[in-house]
Amino acid sequence: MLKLISLFLAACLGCASPLAGAAPLPRTIAAVKPSVVGIGTFNRTRSPAIVFHATGFVVGDGLSVITNAHAVTALDSEKLETLGIVTGKGDQLQFREASVVTIDRAHDLVHLRMKGAPLPALTLGSSDMLDEGSDLVFTGYPLGIMLGLNPVTHRALLAAQTPAILPTPNSRGLNPRAVMQLQRGAPFTIYQLDGTAYPSNSGSPVYDPETGAVVAVINMTLVKGMKESAISDPSGISYAIPVRHVHELLQQGGAQK
């Protein structure tokens, strides 16, 4: 009888193992979301006062934020427009002023420093490039704040390591942004992801689904524009900047660890 009970319990545990294996992802997402923020500007005289530009994420001592450089636009100083971080949930938004520490326009990354109390920070992964076929996850705000500030998570497969600019037969195949990239040096390697992202996902952390360590930064404007300039109907492919360039950016700015 005891042997039968033991066999029954073993069978139950065997059936439960797939669920147990799936459990880390929900826990990882829950741990990552408090570190994912919006990037925008604030002007009390306009409506809406907060304009959303991109997603970002907190690193270091909880006051450093990483996002795409193209998200930091020229401010209207005459109207006292300020750059900052958007936090909150749903339509309950809080705006925290931030300043630029370091910009890496070649890799479209920027290190911001926000005012106020620190937020939970994400861990940055290794600078080593990931293998193709790796399962990844990214969290951000694909719709901005149109329907409130609600973080959304997507799965993504690392489909390829690819140059930021595809070679073209002649200069007529290059748009102005691609020419600028070539002038700054040789194209660098980025990740091509089999996962759906939107412009407001730019700056979203791409991370390991088990550990939550950030391995890349979504870029859905600059890189996508260069890679797909010859496509009249752009694909659903997403791109991401490897985290090695975030490490370099933070070293330049002397980020707090």
C-alpha positions, 0 to 999 in steps of 0.5 A: 500500500505504501508503495502504491502511495509513493508511486502516486505521489511521484506521478503527481510531482512529475505532472507538476514539474512543467508548472514549476518550471514556468514559475520563475518568469512571473516572479522575474517580471514582478521583480523587474517592473518596479525598475521600468520607468517612462521617459518624458517631458513636463510643462505645466502650461500645456495639455497634457502636461506630461509628454511620453517619449520612451521607456527606460530602466533604473540601474546602479544606486537607484537614481541612474536611468538608461534609455535611448538617446533619441528619447532626449529631445530639445527642451523649450526653456522659455516655457520651462519644459523639463526632462524627467522620469515618469512613474506610477500606475494607470492614470496616477502619474508622478514626474521626477526631474532628471538630467543628462549625465552621458550620451552615446549617440553612436549607440543611441544610449543615454545615462540620466540622473533623476532627483528624489528617492532611489527606485529598485535597480536592475542588474546588468548582465555580462558584456559577452554577446549572447548566443542566437536562439536565446530566449529573452523577455522585455518590459516597457510601455508600448502605448506610452501613457495613452491608456495609462502607465501600464508596463507590458512584457513580451517574450522574444527569441534572439534571432540573429546578431547583425550589423546596425547598418546593412551594406548597400550597393551604393550611397543612394541606399543610405538614409541620412541617419545611416550616413551619420552612423557610417561617419562615426565608425564601423557598424556595430553588432546588434541583436535582432529579436523575433518579438513585437515591439513598438516605438514607445518600447524604445529604451525597454530592458531586455532581460534573462527570463530566469535571473532578470539580468539586463542583456540589451536595450530595445531600440525601435526608432534609430536602429529600425529606421536604418535597418529597414529604410528600404522596406515600404512596409516595415516588418515586425522584427525588433532590435536591441543594443547589447548591454556591453554598450551600457557598461561602457556608457556608465563607466564614462559617466561614473555611475554610482554602483 
